[in-house]
Amino acid sequence: MYKRLKPIILSKILYGIVQVMSVSSPHALIQYTKIAEAATTREHYKRAIRRIRKMWEDGHPSLRVAIKILRNTSPHHKKKIIRNFIINQLLVGSTKRKLFSEQEGGFYPPGLLVISPSMRCNLNCFGCYAGMYRKDEDLPFEVIDRVLNEAKEMGIYFIVISGGEPFFRKDIFDLFEKHNDMSFHVFTHGGLLDEEKVRRLSRLGNVLPAISVEGFREETEARRGKGHYDRVINAMRLLREEGVLFGFSATMTRQNAELITSDEFIDHWIEQGCTVGWYFLYTPVGREPNWQLVPTPEQRELLRQRVAYIRANKEILIGDFWNDGPVVGGCIAGGRKYLHINSKGDVEPCVFCHFAMHNIKEVSLREAITSPMFKRIREHQNNNKNLLRPCIIIDHPEIYREVCNMPGVRFTHNGADQIIKEFAPEIDRYADRWGEIAEKAWKERESSGPCQ
């Protein structure tokens, strides 16, 4: 009985502490980290807490972000963050993942899954990696339901929902509600988030949207259509008023690199209420891939430097999918820290790796994660010494080609093989040039210590 009630009791205690913290001074919040450090028995959590405390003592803006989250987030949303993410994902989940590791010969399962329930969308944006899939193919609800239950069995309580446009699927809220013990991070264009949907998100409490933006009005509407920028701003206003945490997602191309890394860009979306921001590099996959949109290696280095600056100076939490290798230990694909299940059920190493060995309709999640294809990718990941060169697509294309040619591996849509055929010479030149930049940056980083 106590074992069953323990998470409930703990969540109530933590929520009470959080409520007190929400009206506390910055100095008091720093002191609370000492309580948190003493309360946990796991050394890696203790190290993380000490690192956060040191940053806050040094005046890092993440302290002000924490204060904003504590004060502006709705009570129900805070309860769900505590129960689903802190307790289920970090505490209960890590115990389950450790048990899975012991059963699978040392392989520690990923911390999250990315699932694309549908590739349907009411927009038609160039460069969308979802564009090559048939829009009438949705992953059946019962399959997603089964996968989420299997994920929880092995300790995964954090799910990223991609697409297509997730909110175009009418039963998506049923999924969030049925699995109300999980946290969902949903990448959306934001245009469908009206008052009714935002109220439902507020009542559920376990969903954090990330809204795609291209820049300001001109750039956003050039890609997503006239009037879309106003729909994004309205969606963010509704989310802010309901106390739902949300963020932005920006794809860097050769055309917008300087704009989306500017102070004006970041400040604008902070003003709209974003507490999280994601940067992705345009990758030539999906509908009508165009190499001329791929950011240059020099622009990628600009992003790396600007993200370091933003993190040190702006009140927002930023993720850089390609350049955060040092933060997460290299490439996270292939089940090391995540994988992607597309709308057809194909289990892909990454949302940008359009090949698979298994379909989740035919195998269990456990079988897919431990497949020979994923094992081979993880073997290569272990051999990577420069974590600023994590990606098997554009940093180590020879690995991508090797894995694609493994027995039983197939491309998941027509034209997906372009990346190892038509674009191979460009990718090789890119990898060589980025390798030069990354090697220099890695040596500087090792000599001076990692940046915050």
PEGI-V192229 format. One record per residue. N is the residue number from 1. RES is the residue in one small letter. PHI is phi in radians with two decimals (* if undefined). OMEGA is omega in degrees with one decimal (NA if undefined). Layout:
# PEGI-V192229
N:RES:PHI:OMEGA
N:RES:PHI:OMEGA
This chain:
# PEGI-V192229
1:m:*:-178.3
2:y:-1.09:-179.3
3:k:-1.07:-179.9
4:r:-1.27:-176.8
5:l:-1.50:-175.1
6:k:-0.96:178.7
7:p:-1.06:179.7
8:i:-1.16:179.5
9:i:-1.10:-178.7
10:l:-1.11:-179.7
11:s:-1.13:178.1
12:k:-1.16:178.6
13:i:-1.13:-179.4
14:l:-1.13:179.3
15:y:-1.12:176.7
16:g:-1.07:178.0
17:i:-1.12:-179.5
18:v:-1.09:178.5
19:q:-1.09:176.4
20:v:-1.19:-179.8
21:m:-1.09:-176.1
22:s:-1.12:178.0
23:v:-1.95:-178.0
24:s:-1.56:177.2
25:s:-1.37:175.4
26:p:-0.96:178.9
27:h:-1.08:179.9
28:a:-1.14:179.0
29:l:-1.09:177.6
30:i:-1.09:179.7
31:q:-1.16:178.8
32:y:-1.10:179.0
33:t:-1.12:177.4
34:k:-1.21:176.1
35:i:-1.14:-180.0
36:a:-1.09:179.2
37:e:-1.11:-179.6
38:a:-1.22:-174.8
39:a:-1.35:-177.9
40:t:-1.60:-179.3
41:t:-1.76:-175.0
42:r:-1.68:-171.9
43:e:-1.13:-178.3
44:h:-1.19:174.6
45:y:-1.23:178.3
46:k:-1.05:179.3
47:r:-1.10:179.7
48:a:-1.11:179.9
49:i:-1.15:177.7
50:r:-1.10:179.1
51:r:-1.13:177.8
52:i:-1.12:-179.6
53:r:-1.06:178.8
54:k:-1.08:178.2
55:m:-1.07:-178.6
56:w:-1.16:177.9
57:e:-1.12:179.6
58:d:-1.51:176.8
59:g:1.48:-179.3
60:h:-1.11:-176.8
61:p:-1.11:177.8
62:s:-1.08:174.8
63:l:-1.13:178.6
64:r:-1.21:174.6
65:v:-1.11:178.6
66:a:-1.05:179.2
67:i:-1.12:178.3
68:k:-1.08:179.6
69:i:-1.11:-179.2
70:l:-1.11:-173.6
71:r:-1.57:-172.2
72:n:-1.81:-178.0
73:t:-1.47:-178.6
74:s:-1.10:-179.6
75:p:-0.97:-178.1
76:h:-1.16:178.6
77:h:-1.09:178.4
78:k:-1.11:178.1
79:k:-1.05:-178.6
80:k:-1.21:176.8
81:i:-1.08:179.9
82:i:-1.13:-174.9
83:r:-1.24:-171.5
84:n:-1.45:-175.3
85:f:-1.62:-175.5
86:i:-1.21:-176.3
87:i:-1.42:-174.7
88:n:-1.22:-175.4
89:q:-1.30:-173.0
90:l:-1.46:-175.2
91:l:-1.66:-179.9
92:v:-1.09:-177.0
93:g:-1.09:-178.3
94:s:-1.13:176.4
95:t:-1.14:178.8
96:k:-1.16:-179.9
97:r:-1.16:176.9
98:k:-1.15:177.6
99:l:-1.10:177.1
100:f:-1.03:179.6
101:s:-1.04:179.4
102:e:-1.15:-179.6
103:q:-1.38:-175.1
104:e:-1.91:173.5
105:g:1.18:175.1
106:g:1.78:179.0
107:f:-1.41:179.1
108:y:-1.51:-174.4
109:p:-1.17:-178.7
110:p:-1.14:179.3
111:g:-1.49:-178.4
112:l:-2.69:171.9
113:l:-2.11:168.1
114:v:-1.90:-179.7
115:i:-2.17:173.4
116:s:-1.89:-176.1
117:p:-1.13:-177.5
118:s:-2.68:171.7
119:m:-1.86:176.9
120:r:-1.24:179.3
121:c:-2.79:177.6
122:n:-1.56:176.2
123:l:-1.98:-177.7
124:n:-2.46:-171.0
125:c:-1.49:175.3
126:f:-1.17:175.5
127:g:1.41:180.0
128:c:-1.33:-177.9
129:y:-1.14:179.8
130:a:-1.37:-166.7
131:g:-1.14:-176.0
132:m:-1.52:-178.5
133:y:-1.46:175.0
134:r:-1.23:-174.3
135:k:-1.31:-177.9
136:d:-1.61:179.2
137:e:-1.83:175.3
138:d:-1.92:173.6
139:l:-1.30:-175.5
140:p:-0.99:-178.4
141:f:-0.97:-177.0
142:e:-1.13:177.3
143:v:-1.25:177.6
144:i:-1.05:179.3
145:d:-1.01:179.5
146:r:-1.13:179.4
147:v:-1.09:-179.7
148:l:-1.13:176.5
149:n:-1.13:177.3
150:e:-1.15:178.4
151:a:-1.08:-179.2
152:k:-1.13:178.3
153:e:-1.07:179.7
154:m:-1.74:170.9
155:g:1.72:179.9
156:i:-1.79:-179.6
157:y:-2.10:-178.8
158:f:-2.12:-174.6
159:i:-2.19:173.0
160:v:-1.73:179.5
161:i:-1.87:179.9
162:s:-2.18:-178.1
163:g:3.12:22.9
164:g:0.73:176.7
165:e:-1.83:-175.4
166:p:-0.97:-175.6
167:f:-1.38:172.7
168:f:-1.34:179.5
169:r:-1.57:-170.1
170:k:-1.23:-177.1
171:d:-1.66:-177.7
172:i:-1.12:178.6
173:f:-1.19:176.5
174:d:-1.09:178.3
175:l:-1.15:178.9
176:f:-1.08:-177.0
177:e:-1.27:-179.2
178:k:-1.11:-179.9
179:h:-1.87:-176.5
180:n:-1.33:173.7
181:d:-1.68:179.5
182:m:-1.97:174.0
183:s:-1.80:-178.8
184:f:-2.12:174.6
185:h:-1.93:-169.8
186:v:-1.92:174.8
187:f:-1.57:-171.5
188:t:-2.46:173.8
189:h:-1.40:172.0
190:g:1.46:-174.5
191:g:-1.21:-179.2
192:l:-1.74:-177.4
193:l:-1.48:177.9
194:d:-1.64:-176.1
195:e:-1.04:-178.4
196:e:-1.10:-178.0
197:k:-1.15:-179.5
198:v:-1.17:175.5
199:r:-1.08:177.7
200:r:-1.12:176.9
201:l:-1.08:179.7
202:s:-1.14:179.9
203:r:-1.20:179.8
204:l:-1.23:175.1
205:g:1.42:-174.2
206:n:-1.94:-177.8
207:v:-2.21:175.2
208:l:-2.09:-179.9
209:p:-1.36:169.3
210:a:-2.12:-172.2
211:i:-1.71:-177.4
212:s:-1.26:176.8
213:v:-2.36:-177.8
214:e:-1.93:-173.6
215:g:2.75:175.4
216:f:-1.92:-175.2
217:r:-1.02:-174.6
218:e:-1.02:-176.3
219:e:-1.21:-178.6
220:t:-1.12:-176.4
221:e:-1.33:175.6
222:a:-1.11:-179.5
223:r:-1.66:-169.6
224:r:-1.94:174.3
225:g:1.87:-178.0
226:k:-1.08:178.8
227:g:1.58:-174.9
228:h:-1.24:-180.0
229:y:-1.02:179.4
230:d:-1.13:177.8
231:r:-1.18:177.0
232:v:-1.12:-179.2
233:i:-1.08:179.3
234:n:-1.16:178.7
235:a:-1.06:179.3
236:m:-1.14:177.4
237:r:-1.09:-179.4
238:l:-1.11:179.4
239:l:-1.10:179.9
240:r:-1.08:-178.5
241:e:-1.16:179.4
242:e:-1.51:179.1
243:g:1.28:178.2
244:v:-1.68:176.4
245:l:-1.11:178.0
246:f:-2.70:179.7
247:g:-2.60:176.3
248:f:-2.03:174.0
249:s:-2.32:-177.2
250:a:-2.24:177.2
251:t:-1.77:179.0
252:m:-1.40:171.6
253:t:-2.07:177.6
254:r:-1.13:-174.4
255:q:-1.53:-172.7
256:n:-2.01:-171.5
257:a:-0.98:-177.1
258:e:-1.24:-177.5
259:l:-1.13:-171.9
260:i:-1.37:173.6
261:t:-1.84:-175.9
262:s:-1.39:174.6
263:d:-1.06:-178.6
264:e:-1.06:179.4
265:f:-1.09:-177.9
266:i:-1.09:-178.8
267:d:-1.06:-179.2
268:h:-1.07:-175.9
269:w:-1.37:170.9
270:i:-1.12:179.0
271:e:-1.09:178.4
272:q:-1.37:175.7
273:g:1.93:-179.9
274:c:-1.18:173.6
275:t:-1.88:-179.1
276:v:-2.33:174.3
277:g:-2.44:179.6
278:w:-2.07:172.4
279:y:-1.97:173.6
280:f:-2.22:172.0
281:l:-1.59:173.0
282:y:-1.04:179.7
283:t:-2.12:-173.4
284:p:-1.32:174.5
285:v:-2.32:177.1
286:g:1.55:-173.8
287:r:-1.31:176.3
288:e:0.80:-179.6
289:p:-1.07:-173.8
290:n:-2.29:-178.2
291:w:-1.11:-178.1
292:q:-1.19:177.0
293:l:-1.61:-178.1
294:v:-1.18:177.9
295:p:-1.04:177.5
296:t:-1.24:174.7
297:p:-0.96:179.3
298:e:-1.16:176.9
299:q:-1.23:174.8
300:r:-1.12:176.9
301:e:-1.16:174.5
302:l:-1.02:178.9
303:l:-1.06:-179.7
304:r:-1.02:-178.6
305:q:-1.21:-178.9
306:r:-1.20:177.1
307:v:-1.10:176.4
308:a:-1.05:178.6
309:y:-1.15:-178.7
310:i:-1.05:-179.5
311:r:-1.10:-177.4
312:a:-1.46:-171.1
313:n:-2.29:-173.3
314:k:-2.00:-178.2
315:e:-1.51:178.5
316:i:-2.77:176.9
317:l:-1.66:-172.6
318:i:-2.03:172.3
319:g:-2.05:179.7
320:d:-2.10:-168.6
321:f:-1.02:-176.5
322:w:-1.62:-172.9
323:n:-1.69:-178.7
324:d:-1.59:176.1
325:g:-0.92:178.4
326:p:-1.11:-179.3
327:v:-1.31:-173.6
328:v:-1.94:175.6
329:g:1.44:177.8
330:g:1.89:179.7
331:c:-1.09:-178.1
332:i:-1.79:-173.8
333:a:-1.35:174.4
334:g:1.21:179.1
335:g:1.50:177.0
336:r:-1.12:173.3
337:k:-2.24:176.9
338:y:-2.85:173.3
339:l:-2.66:-178.4
340:h:-2.18:172.1
341:i:-1.94:-177.2
342:n:-1.46:-171.7
343:s:-1.18:176.6
344:k:-1.52:-179.5
345:g:1.70:178.7
346:d:-1.16:-179.4
347:v:-1.65:-175.7
348:e:-1.74:179.5
349:p:-1.09:-170.3
350:c:-2.79:178.8
351:v:-1.12:-179.7
352:f:-1.78:176.9
353:c:-1.78:-173.0
354:h:-1.67:172.5
355:f:-2.58:-175.5
356:a:-2.70:172.4
357:m:-1.91:-176.3
358:h:-2.23:170.9
359:n:-2.03:-172.3
360:i:-1.18:175.7
361:k:-1.25:-174.1
362:e:-1.94:-177.2
363:v:-2.34:174.9
364:s:-1.40:176.6
365:l:-1.07:178.8
366:r:-1.04:-179.5
367:e:-1.15:-179.5
368:a:-1.14:-177.4
369:i:-1.15:-177.2
370:t:-1.74:-178.4
371:s:-1.19:176.8
372:p:-1.00:179.6
373:m:-1.11:179.7
374:f:-1.17:178.7
375:k:-1.08:-179.6
376:r:-1.16:177.7
377:i:-1.07:-178.6
378:r:-1.17:175.7
379:e:-1.08:177.9
380:h:-1.14:-180.0
381:q:-1.04:-178.9
382:n:-1.16:-177.0
383:n:-1.65:-176.8
384:n:-1.43:-177.1
385:k:-1.63:-179.9
386:n:-1.84:-174.3
387:l:-1.31:171.7
388:l:-1.45:175.4
389:r:-2.16:-172.1
390:p:-1.48:-162.6
391:c:-1.47:178.1
392:i:-1.34:-179.7
393:i:-1.41:-171.8
394:i:-2.00:178.3
395:d:-1.76:180.0
396:h:-2.33:-174.8
397:p:-1.09:177.7
398:e:-1.13:177.3
399:i:-1.22:178.5
400:y:-0.97:-177.6
401:r:-1.17:178.6
402:e:-1.08:-177.4
403:v:-1.16:178.9
404:c:-1.06:-177.2
405:n:-1.66:176.6
406:m:-1.18:176.6
407:p:-1.01:178.2
408:g:1.57:179.6
409:v:-1.59:-179.2
410:r:-2.38:173.9
411:f:-1.33:-170.1
412:t:-1.70:170.6
413:h:-2.81:178.7
414:n:-1.06:178.4
415:g:1.61:-178.7
416:a:-1.17:179.9
417:d:-1.38:176.9
418:q:-0.97:-173.5
419:i:-1.20:176.1
420:i:-1.86:178.5
421:k:-2.06:-175.3
422:e:-1.01:-173.5
423:f:-1.61:-174.7
424:a:-0.99:-179.4
425:p:-1.08:179.7
426:e:-1.13:-179.4
427:i:-1.13:178.9
428:d:-1.10:178.0
429:r:-1.14:177.9
430:y:-1.07:-177.3
431:a:-1.06:179.1
432:d:-1.12:-177.7
433:r:-1.18:178.0
434:w:-1.11:178.0
435:g:-1.01:178.2
436:e:-1.10:-179.1
437:i:-1.16:-175.9
438:a:-1.19:179.3
439:e:-1.13:177.8
440:k:-1.11:-179.2
441:a:-1.14:-178.3
442:w:-1.18:178.7
443:k:-1.15:177.7
444:e:-1.12:-179.3
445:r:-1.14:-179.1
446:e:-1.17:-178.0
447:s:-1.36:-176.6
448:s:-1.85:-176.9
449:g:1.61:-176.9
450:p:-1.10:176.2
451:c:-1.35:177.3
452:q:-1.19:NA
